[in-house]
Amino acid sequence: MRRRLPPLEQIEAFIEAAEAPSFRVAAERCALSPAAFSRRIQAFSSFVGLPMFERRPGGLRLTEAGRRCLSQLKPAYLELRRAAASVVEAPGEAQSVTLSLSHSLAVGWLIPRLDAFRAAHPEIELSIKTQRGAGDMRSGEADLGICYADIDLGGLVSQPLLDVCVTPVAAPAVAAAFQARGGRLETQRLLSVAYPGGLWSWWARETGMDTPLPPAATYDLLHAMYEMASEGFGVALAATPTVWPHLDSGRLVRLDLPFAATPGGYRLAAPADRRRRSAVGAVWRWLESEADRTRSLTPARIAA
């Protein structure tokens, strides 16, 4: 017996494809590879029996049938998501909220604050997913997320959350040797993160340093880079707020070199329907308050 309705994931993919600037962006929003996303769109078109997109100069555009489908399916899809959210949030039950953020921000900023969250909101079970992008929010696996400013947050509610500054740090013994030898970075083994690339060169330009720097060893995770620097393997270009625990513990110390503020920083984001859930709103407001507290402490720490 033939299904009367297409699968929900196909409807979601079609709506994203219709509204995103490109299929690549739409695939990212659905947390799918471009090939898997294209197959999902083809399956939806086959179910409907009409082509949903046509190739035009400048890319793919909705057909007349596609425009009709979008105008009728999108309101129903959004209402279904709202209904599902209201069922999840039944009164009197413990509320579950999933937050997505990068591994480094989770380890260096969020996790040390979770005891305070539990004390303030014992009724909310907060789960953590570590992912750099916004795919978990678009796929429904996360209710809200913290993303770096260069991540595409189209279709999500978002606002600035945390500023990011970078500065060189090292283990105490490495820092002492650095100062004793005249404070010349070009003689040091430099450590950096793979993303974003070229961070040392950017820092040098921003701080007016005109001495060429050697290539840096790169690491996928900030936390891994901090651990290598803590063990004396070189001078790391650290980022706030993730480096504060290492500085507070004394495993790393700042060199006598300036901070540079990166453009954008971190943003707090969520799908609009998830943002309206009271439990998600409570987590959102708590994150805002923790970010405000972090900002209030940052100037003194930078000056220290």
Backbone as CSV, one residue per row, in Angstrom:
resi,resn,N_x,N_y,N_z,CA_x,CA_y,CA_z,C_x,C_y,C_z
1,MET,0.848,-1.192,0.000,0.000,0.000,0.000,0.889,1.250,0.000
2,ARG,0.629,2.156,-0.919,1.476,3.342,-1.074,1.255,4.320,0.077
3,ARG,2.347,4.881,0.573,2.249,5.875,1.640,1.488,7.091,1.142
4,ARG,0.691,7.701,2.026,-0.047,8.908,1.671,0.791,10.169,1.867
5,LEU,1.799,10.079,2.739,2.642,11.231,3.032,4.111,10.866,2.840
6,PRO,4.918,11.814,2.374,6.357,11.545,2.281,6.964,11.508,3.673
7,PRO,8.090,10.820,3.858,8.755,10.804,5.166,9.101,12.222,5.625
8,LEU,9.039,12.430,6.927,9.267,13.767,7.480,10.657,14.292,7.133
9,GLU,11.664,13.405,7.115,13.015,13.885,6.821,13.129,14.399,5.389
10,GLN,12.318,13.842,4.471,12.309,14.353,3.101,11.657,15.731,3.041
11,ILE,10.590,15.919,3.793,9.934,17.230,3.835,10.890,18.272,4.408
12,GLU,11.577,17.906,5.486,12.536,18.828,6.096,13.633,19.200,5.104
13,ALA,14.166,18.219,4.382,15.226,18.488,3.408,14.720,19.397,2.296
14,PHE,13.497,19.162,1.832,12.937,19.996,0.772,12.795,21.446,1.233
15,ILE,12.279,21.659,2.438,12.103,23.022,2.945,13.453,23.722,3.094
16,GLU,14.442,23.011,3.609,15.775,23.605,3.739,16.351,23.945,2.366
17,ALA,16.190,23.044,1.396,16.714,23.289,0.053,16.041,24.493,-0.589
18,ALA,14.746,24.654,-0.327,14.000,25.764,-0.920,14.419,27.107,-0.341
19,GLU,14.872,27.120,0.919,15.121,28.389,1.597,16.599,28.721,1.769
20,ALA,17.475,27.739,1.649,18.909,27.991,1.821,19.486,28.612,0.550
21,PRO,20.609,29.327,0.665,21.214,29.922,-0.529,21.798,28.904,-1.500
22,SER,22.052,27.680,-1.044,22.590,26.637,-1.915,22.287,25.274,-1.314
23,PHE,22.382,24.223,-2.149,22.191,22.865,-1.639,23.280,22.506,-0.630
24,ARG,24.479,23.043,-0.825,25.559,22.746,0.116,25.206,23.248,1.515
25,VAL,24.708,24.475,1.590,24.312,25.038,2.887,23.138,24.259,3.465
26,ALA,22.169,23.908,2.612,21.010,23.147,3.088,21.433,21.786,3.628
27,ALA,22.376,21.138,2.950,22.864,19.840,3.426,23.523,19.974,4.789
28,GLU,24.300,21.044,4.984,24.944,21.275,6.281,23.901,21.489,7.365
29,ARG,22.831,22.223,7.040,21.779,22.481,8.025,21.067,21.200,8.442
30,CYS,21.012,20.239,7.532,20.374,18.958,7.846,21.366,17.926,8.368
31,ALA,22.627,18.335,8.522,23.685,17.432,9.001,23.844,16.228,8.079
32,LEU,23.806,16.486,6.757,23.963,15.429,5.760,25.106,15.774,4.822
33,SER,25.693,14.743,4.212,26.653,14.988,3.148,25.892,15.510,1.932
34,PRO,26.549,16.253,1.028,25.854,16.731,-0.169,25.204,15.605,-0.974
35,ALA,25.886,14.453,-1.075,25.327,13.337,-1.842,24.068,12.789,-1.181
36,ALA,24.116,12.600,0.140,22.942,12.089,0.858,21.789,13.078,0.790
37,PHE,22.113,14.362,0.853,21.059,15.380,0.775,20.397,15.359,-0.605
38,SER,21.195,15.258,-1.665,20.635,15.205,-3.023,19.736,13.991,-3.201
39,ARG,20.133,12.854,-2.635,19.289,11.658,-2.730,17.960,11.875,-2.015
40,ARG,17.997,12.586,-0.899,16.759,12.839,-0.156,15.826,13.745,-0.966
41,ILE,16.383,14.746,-1.629,15.566,15.633,-2.470,15.000,14.863,-3.656
42,GLN,15.817,14.011,-4.267,15.334,13.201,-5.392,14.217,12.273,-4.951
43,ALA,14.348,11.694,-3.757,13.302,10.806,-3.246,12.007,11.571,-3.006
44,PHE,12.110,12.805,-2.513,10.914,13.616,-2.289,10.238,13.941,-3.621
45,SER,11.021,14.343,-4.628,10.458,14.643,-5.948,9.789,13.414,-6.551
46,SER,10.407,12.251,-6.374,9.821,11.008,-6.894,8.510,10.698,-6.193
47,PHE,8.437,10.940,-4.886,7.200,10.685,-4.147,6.082,11.585,-4.655
48,VAL,6.390,12.876,-4.814,5.372,13.826,-5.282,5.014,13.562,-6.739
49,GLY,5.992,13.111,-7.511,5.744,12.841,-8.921,5.991,14.025,-9.821
50,LEU,6.593,15.072,-9.281,6.882,16.283,-10.051,8.259,16.809,-9.650
51,PRO,8.981,17.407,-10.600,10.271,17.994,-10.223,10.062,19.206,-9.324
52,MET,10.870,19.303,-8.275,10.750,20.410,-7.328,11.694,21.567,-7.666
53,PHE,12.770,21.260,-8.389,13.763,22.278,-8.718,14.108,22.188,-10.200
54,GLU,14.524,23.311,-10.750,15.019,23.342,-12.122,16.291,24.172,-12.166
55,ARG,17.169,23.804,-13.090,18.441,24.514,-13.170,18.259,25.801,-13.966
56,ARG,18.689,26.888,-13.368,18.637,28.213,-13.981,20.028,28.839,-13.909
57,PRO,20.277,29.907,-14.691,21.548,30.620,-14.515,21.701,31.073,-13.063
58,GLY,22.802,30.727,-12.474,23.014,31.082,-11.075,22.687,29.974,-10.104
59,GLY,22.149,28.833,-10.596,21.887,27.721,-9.688,20.499,27.139,-9.833
60,LEU,20.116,26.277,-8.889,18.814,25.619,-8.902,17.749,26.534,-8.313
61,ARG,16.552,26.503,-8.928,15.433,27.308,-8.460,14.197,26.431,-8.364
62,LEU,13.262,26.809,-7.496,12.014,26.061,-7.357,11.196,26.120,-8.636
63,THR,10.593,24.993,-8.988,9.603,24.978,-10.063,8.282,25.506,-9.512
64,GLU,7.293,25.660,-10.379,5.970,26.084,-9.913,5.405,25.064,-8.932
65,ALA,5.600,23.771,-9.230,5.142,22.732,-8.300,5.894,22.825,-6.975
66,GLY,7.180,23.137,-7.044,7.966,23.285,-5.825,7.480,24.439,-4.973
67,ARG,7.133,25.552,-5.613,6.628,26.701,-4.853,5.301,26.372,-4.182
68,ARG,4.436,25.629,-4.877,3.156,25.244,-4.269,3.391,24.324,-3.072
69,CYS,4.298,23.367,-3.250,4.607,22.451,-2.142,5.136,23.211,-0.934
70,LEU,6.044,24.151,-1.179,6.629,24.901,-0.075,5.567,25.695,0.676
71,SER,4.687,26.376,-0.049,3.683,27.218,0.609,2.711,26.399,1.448
72,GLN,2.474,25.137,1.069,1.521,24.315,1.807,2.186,23.451,2.882
73,LEU,3.392,22.989,2.604,4.039,22.078,3.544,4.719,22.789,4.709
74,LYS,5.304,23.962,4.463,6.075,24.609,5.522,5.232,24.935,6.754
75,PRO,4.043,25.556,6.617,3.253,25.830,7.835,2.907,24.560,8.609
76,ALA,2.567,23.484,7.880,2.223,22.230,8.556,3.443,21.636,9.254
77,TYR,4.603,21.730,8.607,5.835,21.205,9.199,6.190,21.959,10.481
78,LEU,6.092,23.289,10.446,6.405,24.077,11.638,5.426,23.797,12.768
79,GLU,4.144,23.617,12.425,3.150,23.310,13.452,3.424,21.949,14.079
80,LEU,3.854,20.997,13.262,4.193,19.673,13.780,5.367,19.759,14.747
81,ARG,6.374,20.560,14.420,7.515,20.723,15.316,7.090,21.378,16.630
82,ARG,6.206,22.370,16.546,5.723,23.013,17.771,4.950,22.028,18.639
83,ALA,4.119,21.201,17.991,3.341,20.216,18.743,4.252,19.200,19.417
84,ALA,5.276,18.745,18.694,6.214,17.781,19.277,6.941,18.385,20.474
85,ALA,7.321,19.668,20.352,8.010,20.326,21.465,7.111,20.443,22.683
86,SER,5.818,20.720,22.464,4.911,20.860,23.604,4.680,19.528,24.302
87,VAL,4.694,18.426,23.547,4.543,17.102,24.155,5.768,16.762,24.988
88,VAL,6.956,17.077,24.444,8.200,16.814,25.172,8.216,17.562,26.493
89,GLU,7.630,18.768,26.491,7.683,19.618,27.671,6.416,19.481,28.507
90,ALA,6.026,18.274,28.852,4.825,18.050,29.656,5.022,18.600,31.062
91,PRO,4.017,19.334,31.602,4.169,19.934,32.933,4.437,18.875,34.000
92,GLY,5.278,19.230,34.962,5.538,18.357,36.097,6.611,17.325,35.862
93,GLU,7.087,17.188,34.627,8.123,16.208,34.333,9.480,16.901,34.255
94,ALA,10.527,16.146,34.543,11.877,16.684,34.391,12.105,17.037,32.925
95,GLN,12.656,18.217,32.680,12.853,18.683,31.318,14.264,18.348,30.846
96,SER,14.352,17.814,29.641,15.641,17.472,29.053,15.983,18.497,27.977
97,VAL,17.186,19.043,28.043,17.663,20.016,27.062,19.045,19.574,26.604
98,THR,19.272,19.605,25.294,20.574,19.236,24.737,21.250,20.467,24.159
99,LEU,22.475,20.712,24.605,23.270,21.856,24.164,24.435,21.361,23.317
100,SER,24.619,21.964,22.158,25.717,21.612,21.256,26.772,22.717,21.285
101,LEU,28.034,22.338,21.383,29.135,23.296,21.348,30.428,22.546,21.063
102,SER,31.500,23.282,20.797,32.772,22.630,20.493,33.346,21.953,21.736
103,HIS,34.181,20.942,21.498,34.834,20.222,22.599,35.637,21.181,23.470
104,SER,36.393,22.078,22.838,37.264,22.970,23.604,36.470,23.933,24.468
105,LEU,35.369,24.467,23.945,34.552,25.380,24.742,33.840,24.630,25.860
106,ALA,33.449,23.386,25.593,32.818,22.579,26.641,33.791,22.341,27.793
107,VAL,35.016,21.918,27.467,36.003,21.595,28.502,36.509,22.856,29.209
108,GLY,36.783,23.898,28.427,37.440,25.073,28.989,36.517,26.109,29.593
109,TRP,35.215,26.060,29.249,34.317,27.102,29.766,33.049,26.544,30.406
110,LEU,32.369,25.632,29.723,31.056,25.203,30.216,31.138,24.248,31.407
111,ILE,31.905,23.169,31.267,31.892,22.112,32.286,32.234,22.626,33.683
112,PRO,33.207,23.537,33.849,33.459,24.052,35.205,32.265,24.792,35.816
113,ARG,31.258,25.132,35.000,30.100,25.883,35.482,28.860,25.014,35.680
114,LEU,28.942,23.725,35.364,27.740,22.895,35.385,27.182,22.669,36.783
115,ASP,28.027,22.634,37.793,27.506,22.498,39.157,26.601,23.679,39.502
116,ALA,26.999,24.868,39.077,26.177,26.055,39.329,24.855,25.963,38.576
117,PHE,24.898,25.403,37.362,23.648,25.253,36.612,22.706,24.286,37.317
118,ARG,23.249,23.156,37.765,22.402,22.162,38.437,21.787,22.740,39.708
119,ALA,22.547,23.553,40.416,22.010,24.172,41.630,20.891,25.153,41.303
120,ALA,21.035,25.874,40.189,20.026,26.868,39.811,18.814,26.237,39.147
121,HIS,19.013,25.107,38.445,17.922,24.489,37.681,17.915,22.973,37.881
122,PRO,17.581,22.506,39.073,17.558,21.051,39.307,16.489,20.338,38.491
123,GLU,15.517,21.083,37.969,14.429,20.476,37.196,14.815,20.201,35.746
124,ILE,16.000,20.654,35.317,16.420,20.503,33.919,17.597,19.544,33.835
125,GLU,17.466,18.536,32.979,18.564,17.608,32.697,19.278,18.117,31.448
126,LEU,20.464,18.696,31.631,21.205,19.286,30.520,22.205,18.281,29.965
127,SER,22.033,17.923,28.689,22.961,17.022,28.001,23.843,17.843,27.067
128,ILE,25.056,17.364,26.842,26.034,18.081,26.030,26.399,17.246,24.809
129,LYS,26.372,17.868,23.633,26.891,17.260,22.408,28.015,18.152,21.904
130,THR,29.160,17.545,21.578,30.284,18.338,21.098,30.327,18.291,19.580
131,GLN,30.100,19.443,18.984,30.149,19.611,17.532,30.442,21.073,17.246
132,ARG,31.284,21.337,16.251,31.657,22.719,15.958,30.581,23.459,15.178
133,GLY,29.832,22.774,14.331,28.857,23.432,13.477,27.467,23.483,14.074
134,ALA,26.482,23.776,13.199,25.093,23.911,13.631,24.244,22.721,13.206
135,GLY,24.882,21.662,12.708,24.125,20.523,12.186,23.223,19.866,13.201
136,ASP,23.673,19.748,14.462,22.853,19.106,15.493,21.574,19.882,15.761
137,MET,21.642,21.202,15.680,20.428,21.996,15.883,19.462,21.823,14.719
138,ARG,19.997,21.765,13.512,19.119,21.651,12.344,18.524,20.254,12.215
139,SER,19.232,19.247,12.686,18.709,17.882,12.617,17.764,17.571,13.768
140,GLY,17.681,18.459,14.751,16.824,18.228,15.909,17.507,17.496,17.043
141,GLU,18.791,17.161,16.894,19.505,16.444,17.957,19.911,17.361,19.104
142,ALA,19.960,18.664,18.857,20.286,19.632,19.910,19.220,20.718,19.938
143,ASP,18.905,21.191,21.136,17.900,22.239,21.293,18.477,23.630,21.096
144,LEU,19.730,23.794,21.441,20.417,25.068,21.256,21.908,24.797,21.179
145,GLY,22.666,25.795,20.752,24.095,25.568,20.588,24.888,26.853,20.698
146,ILE,26.184,26.692,20.907,27.122,27.810,20.907,28.085,27.564,19.752
147,CYS,28.121,28.485,18.805,28.926,28.315,17.591,29.820,29.527,17.387
148,TYR,30.977,29.283,16.739,31.821,30.417,16.389,31.126,31.230,15.304
149,ALA,31.472,32.505,15.221,30.715,33.443,14.389,30.771,33.126,12.899
150,ASP,31.760,32.346,12.448,31.827,32.060,11.013,30.922,30.898,10.596
151,ILE,30.238,30.261,11.542,29.324,29.170,11.220,28.027,29.741,10.657
152,ASP,27.505,29.126,9.598,26.230,29.551,9.014,25.101,29.247,9.994
153,LEU,24.431,30.286,10.463,23.320,30.134,11.400,22.003,30.569,10.771
154,GLY,21.956,30.550,9.438,20.729,30.917,8.748,19.565,30.034,9.161
155,GLY,18.398,30.650,9.401,17.228,29.902,9.822,17.149,29.667,11.313
156,LEU,18.158,30.105,12.068,18.176,29.934,13.523,18.104,31.297,14.206
157,VAL,17.565,31.320,15.401,17.628,32.510,16.248,19.018,32.550,16.871
158,SER,19.698,33.682,16.801,21.049,33.736,17.367,21.361,35.129,17.890
159,GLN,22.360,35.184,18.767,22.831,36.457,19.318,24.269,36.274,19.783
160,PRO,25.058,37.370,19.870,26.425,37.261,20.383,26.424,36.760,21.823
161,LEU,27.427,35.942,22.170,27.512,35.405,23.530,28.854,35.707,24.190
162,LEU,29.952,35.290,23.568,31.271,35.400,24.197,32.279,36.020,23.234
163,ASP,33.061,36.968,23.728,34.171,37.502,22.948,35.350,36.532,23.015
164,VAL,36.198,36.588,22.000,37.392,35.736,21.967,38.617,36.614,21.735
165,CYS,39.606,36.502,22.628,40.897,37.158,22.461,41.980,36.082,22.447
166,VAL,43.059,36.328,21.720,44.158,35.359,21.667,45.449,36.009,22.160
167,THR,46.290,35.204,22.800,47.573,35.688,23.316,48.520,34.506,23.499
168,PRO,49.817,34.694,23.382,50.768,33.598,23.570,50.876,33.171,25.035
169,VAL,50.938,31.861,25.255,51.109,31.284,26.589,52.115,30.140,26.501
170,ALA,52.640,29.749,27.664,53.602,28.636,27.702,53.663,28.086,29.117
171,ALA,54.287,26.926,29.260,54.575,26.386,30.587,55.516,27.349,31.310
172,PRO,55.457,27.413,32.642,56.291,28.378,33.372,57.775,28.312,33.014
173,ALA,58.327,27.112,32.879,59.758,26.998,32.560,60.061,27.540,31.168
174,VAL,59.176,27.259,30.216,59.367,27.764,28.849,59.250,29.282,28.832
175,ALA,58.281,29.817,29.587,58.101,31.267,29.645,59.324,31.952,30.251
176,ALA,59.893,31.349,31.301,61.077,31.937,31.936,62.263,31.946,30.974
177,ALA,62.448,30.848,30.242,63.540,30.782,29.270,63.319,31.777,28.134
178,PHE,62.072,31.937,27.730,61.720,32.891,26.674,62.127,34.304,27.089
179,GLN,61.780,34.689,28.316,62.126,36.029,28.787,63.640,36.183,28.930
180,ALA,64.319,35.134,29.411,65.768,35.214,29.624,66.524,35.369,28.312
181,ARG,65.940,34.868,27.229,66.612,34.935,25.920,66.147,36.124,25.086
182,GLY,65.552,37.094,25.736,65.200,38.321,25.023,63.791,38.380,24.485
183,GLY,62.967,37.373,24.768,61.572,37.418,24.343,61.378,37.416,22.838
184,ARG,62.105,36.570,22.137,62.018,36.525,20.669,61.216,35.297,20.239
185,LEU,60.021,35.531,19.704,59.155,34.423,19.293,59.734,33.629,18.129
186,GLU,60.530,34.285,17.290,61.052,33.587,16.111,62.009,32.461,16.487
187,THR,62.460,32.420,17.739,63.353,31.342,18.184,62.599,30.214,18.883
188,GLN,61.273,30.340,18.994,60.477,29.372,19.745,59.774,28.364,18.829
189,ARG,59.451,27.206,19.397,58.556,26.272,18.723,57.138,26.774,18.976
190,LEU,56.409,27.092,17.919,55.068,27.661,18.051,54.002,26.579,17.888
191,LEU,52.944,26.684,18.670,51.819,25.748,18.624,50.551,26.520,18.288
192,SER,49.681,25.892,17.492,48.434,26.555,17.113,47.365,25.511,16.847
193,VAL,46.138,25.968,16.652,45.051,25.077,16.255,44.923,25.109,14.736
194,ALA,44.453,23.993,14.181,44.314,23.908,12.728,43.221,24.838,12.212
195,TYR,42.184,25.038,13.048,41.084,25.925,12.657,40.921,27.008,13.704
196,PRO,40.884,28.292,13.337,41.098,28.803,11.988,42.581,28.804,11.622
197,GLY,42.878,28.642,10.357,44.260,28.583,9.916,44.945,29.948,9.968
198,GLY,46.261,29.921,10.038,47.046,31.151,9.998,46.859,32.066,11.184
199,LEU,46.558,31.494,12.357,46.232,32.326,13.516,47.440,33.120,14.018
200,TRP,48.620,32.501,14.001,49.809,33.230,14.447,50.093,34.427,13.540
201,SER,49.980,34.244,12.236,50.221,35.359,11.305,49.213,36.475,11.532
202,TRP,47.954,36.076,11.757,46.917,37.078,12.023,47.234,37.845,13.303
203,TRP,47.602,37.122,14.371,47.938,37.771,15.642,49.097,38.743,15.459
204,ALA,50.125,38.337,14.711,51.288,39.201,14.498,50.882,40.491,13.785
205,ARG,50.019,40.380,12.772,49.560,41.587,12.067,48.752,42.492,12.994
206,GLU,47.841,41.886,13.762,46.971,42.674,14.638,47.753,43.394,15.734
207,THR,48.830,42.820,16.187,49.600,43.412,17.288,50.804,44.214,16.795
208,GLY,50.953,44.348,15.471,52.024,45.166,14.919,53.391,44.525,14.951
209,MET,53.438,43.202,15.030,54.729,42.507,15.067,55.204,42.285,13.634
210,ASP,56.395,42.770,13.312,56.873,42.665,11.929,57.967,41.619,11.743
211,THR,58.281,40.858,12.795,59.300,39.808,12.679,58.671,38.539,12.113
212,PRO,59.217,37.959,11.041,58.650,36.707,10.506,58.685,35.601,11.555
213,LEU,57.601,34.845,11.629,57.498,33.763,12.608,57.662,32.413,11.922
214,PRO,58.215,31.428,12.623,58.358,30.089,12.031,56.998,29.413,11.899
215,PRO,56.892,28.381,11.052,55.627,27.635,10.952,55.264,27.017,12.299
216,ALA,53.971,26.942,12.562,53.503,26.402,13.843,53.052,24.959,13.690
217,ALA,53.302,24.154,14.720,52.697,22.821,14.797,51.218,23.005,15.122
218,THR,50.345,22.278,14.430,48.906,22.500,14.595,48.216,21.289,15.220
219,TYR,47.131,21.576,15.926,46.333,20.556,16.622,44.860,20.786,16.311
220,ASP,44.107,19.703,16.240,42.682,19.814,15.931,41.891,20.451,17.066
221,LEU,42.342,20.243,18.303,41.600,20.725,19.466,42.442,21.706,20.273
222,LEU,41.804,22.783,20.718,42.486,23.722,21.605,43.006,23.021,22.854
223,HIS,42.184,22.138,23.414,42.573,21.462,24.651,43.851,20.649,24.448
224,ALA,43.971,19.977,23.303,45.192,19.212,23.016,46.396,20.143,22.913
225,MET,46.200,21.295,22.266,47.298,22.260,22.166,47.715,22.764,23.550
226,TYR,46.725,23.046,24.412,47.050,23.502,25.768,47.836,22.440,26.536
227,GLU,47.450,21.177,26.372,48.158,20.108,27.073,49.603,20.001,26.588
228,MET,49.803,20.125,25.275,51.171,20.074,24.745,51.995,21.245,25.278
229,ALA,51.398,22.431,25.300,52.116,23.593,25.830,52.415,23.414,27.317
230,SER,51.466,22.847,28.067,51.665,22.629,29.509,52.830,21.688,29.782
231,GLU,53.068,20.764,28.839,54.172,19.815,28.997,55.494,20.370,28.486
232,GLY,55.499,21.635,28.064,56.747,22.278,27.676,57.139,22.121,26.226
233,PHE,56.173,21.778,25.360,56.511,21.524,23.959,56.560,22.784,23.104
234,GLY,56.250,23.956,23.660,56.340,25.165,22.868,55.439,26.265,23.391
235,VAL,55.360,27.339,22.602,54.526,28.498,22.928,53.229,28.385,22.139
236,ALA,52.114,28.402,22.838,50.803,28.239,22.202,50.103,29.582,22.089
237,LEU,49.346,29.746,21.008,48.498,30.932,20.870,47.134,30.571,21.439
238,ALA,46.900,30.995,22.674,45.711,30.584,23.422,44.555,31.533,23.167
239,ALA,43.340,31.023,23.388,42.123,31.812,23.175,41.306,31.868,24.459
240,THR,40.781,33.049,24.747,39.815,33.178,25.831,38.433,32.812,25.283
241,PRO,37.546,32.249,26.110,37.729,31.972,27.532,38.277,30.573,27.811
242,THR,38.613,29.793,26.770,38.960,28.390,26.997,40.280,28.203,27.734
243,VAL,41.159,29.198,27.702,42.470,29.041,28.337,42.446,29.362,29.828
244,TRP,41.393,30.003,30.332,41.406,30.438,31.734,41.694,29.307,32.724
245,PRO,41.100,28.113,32.597,41.412,27.061,33.576,42.903,26.714,33.631
246,HIS,43.567,26.718,32.477,44.999,26.401,32.464,45.818,27.524,33.101
247,LEU,45.407,28.775,32.887,46.109,29.887,33.527,45.834,29.912,35.028
248,ASP,44.585,29.648,35.410,44.237,29.661,36.839,44.979,28.571,37.614
249,SER,45.208,27.428,36.956,45.903,26.327,37.636,47.410,26.540,37.697
250,GLY,47.928,27.482,36.897,49.365,27.722,36.865,50.121,26.827,35.901
251,ARG,49.407,25.922,35.218,50.104,25.041,34.264,50.591,25.831,33.055
252,LEU,49.888,26.893,32.722,50.315,27.800,31.666,50.383,29.209,32.231
253,VAL,51.272,30.015,31.674,51.361,31.428,32.053,51.418,32.260,30.778
254,ARG,50.950,33.493,30.892,51.020,34.402,29.756,52.442,34.898,29.565
255,LEU,52.830,35.061,28.301,54.075,35.756,28.010,53.794,37.259,28.043
256,ASP,54.834,38.040,28.118,54.675,39.498,28.169,54.433,40.026,26.757
257,LEU,53.307,39.591,26.192,52.927,39.943,24.827,51.432,40.261,24.818
258,PRO,50.964,41.035,23.842,49.578,41.529,23.897,48.524,40.504,23.492
259,PHE,47.306,40.777,23.936,46.116,40.095,23.445,45.692,40.736,22.126
260,ALA,44.978,39.976,21.301,44.312,40.525,20.114,42.893,39.974,20.079
261,ALA,41.914,40.849,19.924,40.509,40.435,19.887,40.157,39.927,18.496
262,THR,39.603,38.726,18.418,39.195,38.170,17.129,37.831,38.725,16.737
263,PRO,37.542,38.844,15.445,36.222,39.329,15.034,35.159,38.259,15.253
264,GLY,34.031,38.666,15.751,32.895,37.735,15.829,32.697,37.080,17.170
265,GLY,33.644,36.271,17.610,33.468,35.533,18.856,32.455,34.409,18.719
266,TYR,31.892,33.986,19.841,30.906,32.903,19.870,29.490,33.475,19.881
267,ARG,28.574,32.737,19.234,27.165,33.118,19.213,26.321,31.996,19.815
268,LEU,25.253,32.384,20.470,24.273,31.451,21.025,23.137,31.340,20.027
269,ALA,22.709,30.116,19.707,21.717,29.924,18.649,20.762,28.795,18.996
270,ALA,19.591,28.826,18.362,18.596,27.763,18.535,17.554,27.877,17.436
271,PRO,16.920,26.762,17.054,15.736,26.857,16.201,14.657,27.645,16.948
272,ALA,13.885,28.451,16.226,12.914,29.334,16.882,11.909,28.559,17.725
273,ASP,11.451,27.391,17.230,10.450,26.647,18.000,11.051,26.064,19.278
274,ARG,12.309,25.613,19.218,12.959,25.107,20.432,13.219,26.256,21.422
275,ARG,13.569,27.414,20.888,13.862,28.564,21.760,12.648,28.939,22.604
276,ARG,11.450,28.675,22.110,10.237,29.041,22.847,9.932,28.092,24.000
277,ARG,10.561,26.910,24.032,10.357,26.010,25.168,10.885,26.659,26.445
278,SER,10.131,26.536,27.522,10.540,27.209,28.760,11.877,26.683,29.272
279,ALA,12.118,25.369,29.171,13.380,24.808,29.656,14.555,25.303,28.822
280,VAL,14.371,25.376,27.500,15.435,25.900,26.633,15.674,27.373,26.947
281,GLY,14.587,28.116,27.167,14.735,29.522,27.536,15.506,29.701,28.828
282,ALA,15.291,28.796,29.788,16.020,28.876,31.059,17.516,28.643,30.843
283,VAL,17.862,27.652,30.008,19.280,27.400,29.707,19.875,28.594,28.969
284,TRP,19.120,29.123,28.016,19.566,30.290,27.245,19.905,31.447,28.187
285,ARG,18.992,31.768,29.103,19.214,32.898,30.019,20.378,32.627,30.967
286,TRP,20.534,31.368,31.398,21.660,31.033,32.267,22.978,31.216,31.528
287,LEU,23.039,30.790,30.272,24.255,30.978,29.473,24.558,32.465,29.300
288,GLU,23.521,33.274,29.078,23.734,34.721,28.980,24.353,35.275,30.264
289,SER,23.828,34.835,31.408,24.343,35.355,32.681,25.787,34.911,32.916
290,GLU,26.117,33.666,32.535,27.495,33.197,32.688,28.434,33.938,31.743
291,ALA,27.954,34.239,30.539,28.770,35.011,29.597,29.000,36.425,30.120
292,ASP,27.965,37.028,30.719,28.131,38.362,31.314,29.177,38.324,32.425
293,ARG,29.130,37.271,33.242,30.101,37.139,34.331,31.519,36.974,33.760
294,THR,31.638,36.193,32.699,32.942,36.011,32.051,33.467,37.338,31.517
295,ARG,32.594,38.114,30.861,33.017,39.413,30.326,33.458,40.364,31.433
296,SER,32.767,40.321,32.571,33.119,41.233,33.668,34.490,40.915,34.254
297,LEU,34.911,39.653,34.175,36.204,39.245,34.724,37.344,39.376,33.720
298,THR,37.027,39.387,32.420,38.062,39.338,31.387,39.019,40.525,31.421
299,PRO,38.554,41.796,31.541,39.527,42.903,31.525,40.594,42.785,32.604
300,ALA,40.204,42.405,33.828,41.190,42.262,34.906,42.169,41.139,34.606
301,ARG,41.670,40.062,34.010,42.553,38.930,33.706,43.530,39.302,32.595
302,ILE,43.061,40.065,31.613,43.945,40.484,30.528,45.033,41.415,31.062
303,ALA,44.648,42.268,32.004,45.611,43.222,32.556,46.603,42.568,33.512
304,ALA,46.239,41.368,34.023,47.091,40.717,35.035,48.435,40.310,34.454
